[in-house]
Amino acid sequence: MRLVTYTYRGSERAGAVFDDWVVDLQRAGIELLRARGDGTAPVRAAALLPSTVRGLLQLGPDALSLAAEAFEHVRASFTREADRFQTEGVLFRLQEVRLRPPVPNPAKIICLGLNYRDHAREAGAPIPEVPELFAKYPNALIGPGEPVVIPRVTDQVDYEAELAVVIGRPGRYIPEAEAYDYVAGYMAFNDISARDFQFRGRQWMPGKVFDGFAPTGPWLVTRDEIPDPHALRISLDVGEERLQDSNTGEMIFKIPQVIAFISQILTLEPGDIIATGTPAGVGFARKPPRFLRPGETVRVLIDRIGTLENPVVRET
């Protein structure tokens, strides 16, 4: 499934996408349970299928499995029931809704620096011996189509195409061999950075945590849809210019290593986001440097996930 958080007429809810349609998962659950003869379908669906993506993840694999069944039930009934589904708020055209970050309220956003060898070389940094970690915060999250705002205090706003992992089960001291069991799915992530703030001191955080500096989406693709997350082409375009082009197989620390390492330090929780680092081609390392400019559009493209696109504007 391609899970989304969508907004329609001021209500923010969990959905899943097929073609140009968004299915409301909780309301789809009502349809499924009614079809099975359950007279308490609305009450049971509210308990079994929370109305938020993070709520679904917190209930674990059974909730995602039921959500997938409900989604497929609506898809199978689409031809004969589409009009009724739209009337009852089960189904929306994609252009009717606003897509938000797939997980808009994670407890943690953990990012890796220098996790591609070519990026470490272009940054003039040694290859790390352990994962280099830093954090972002939910204030940085924006969804597809939302503008990346260049703050008034900097002109050195950079891009970084990344594959993000979303955690689906709580865990501490997770063995590498079991790490994928804790993954709910994957999405595109753009680690926007104000380089002058990032490199002003010894800590990266000031350049990483501005409002809107973590575009994510366009959806969360569940783990079953991506058998090998280390066999995905990852690239980034600004306008018609391709500035990054690599493969997730080039990561230094693979996803199981990263999950095992982080979970030694803290408990990973459903909805936590781990951004796995960026390949070469970032703006500050170019000669001359290539930073984002107002009026441009930046796109992260990842095989089997899709395109995360955001316009760039100047703060007024």
HELIX and SHEET records of a PDB file:
HELIX    1   1 LEU A   25  ALA A   35  1                                  11    
HELIX    2   2 ALA A   41  LEU A   48  1                                   8    
HELIX    3   3 VAL A   53  LEU A   59  1                                   7    
HELIX    4   4 PRO A   61  ALA A   76  1                                  16    
HELIX    5   5 PHE A   78  THR A   87  1                                  10    
HELIX    6   6 LEU A   94  GLU A   96  5                                   3    
HELIX    7   7 ARG A  117  GLU A  122  1                                   6    
HELIX    8   8 PRO A  138  ALA A  140  5                                   3    
HELIX    9   9 GLU A  176  TYR A  182  5                                   7    
HELIX   10  10 ARG A  195  GLN A  198  1                                   4    
HELIX   11  11 MET A  205  LYS A  208  1                                   4    
HELIX   12  12 ARG A  223  GLU A  225  5                                   3    
HELIX   13  13 THR A  248  GLU A  250  5                                   3    
HELIX   14  14 ILE A  255  ILE A  265  1                                  11    
HELIX   15  15 GLY A  283  ALA A  285  5                                   3    
SHEET    1   A 5 LEU A  91  ARG A  93  0                                        
SHEET    2   A 5 TRP A  21  ASP A  24 -1                                        
SHEET    3   A 5 SER A  11  PHE A  18 -1                                        
SHEET    4   A 5 ARG A   2  TYR A   8 -1                                        
SHEET    5   A 5 ARG A  98  ARG A 100 -1                                        
SHEET    1   B 6 LEU A  91  ARG A  93  0                                        
SHEET    2   B 6 TRP A  21  ASP A  24 -1                                        
SHEET    3   B 6 SER A  11  PHE A  18 -1                                        
SHEET    4   B 6 ARG A   2  TYR A   8 -1                                        
SHEET    5   B 6 ALA A 214  THR A 222 -1                                        
SHEET    6   B 6 LEU A 141  ILE A 142  1                                        
SHEET    1   C10 LEU A  91  ARG A  93  0                                        
SHEET    2   C10 TRP A  21  ASP A  24 -1                                        
SHEET    3   C10 SER A  11  PHE A  18 -1                                        
SHEET    4   C10 ARG A   2  TYR A   8 -1                                        
SHEET    5   C10 ALA A 214  THR A 222 -1                                        
SHEET    6   C10 VAL A 183  ASN A 190 -1                                        
SHEET    7   C10 ALA A 161  ILE A 167 -1                                        
SHEET    8   C10 ILE A 273  ALA A 275 -1                                        
SHEET    9   C10 ILE A 109  GLY A 113  1                                        
SHEET   10   C10 GLU A 132  LYS A 136 -1                                        
SHEET    1   D 5 VAL A 148  ILE A 150  0                                        
SHEET    2   D 5 GLY A 306  ARG A 314  1                                        
SHEET    3   D 5 THR A 297  ILE A 302 -1                                        
SHEET    4   D 5 ARG A 233  VAL A 238 -1                                        
SHEET    5   D 5 GLU A 241  ASN A 247 -1                                        
SHEET    1   E 2 VAL A 157  ASP A 158  0                                        
SHEET    2   E 2 SER A 193  ALA A 194 -1                                        
END                                                                             
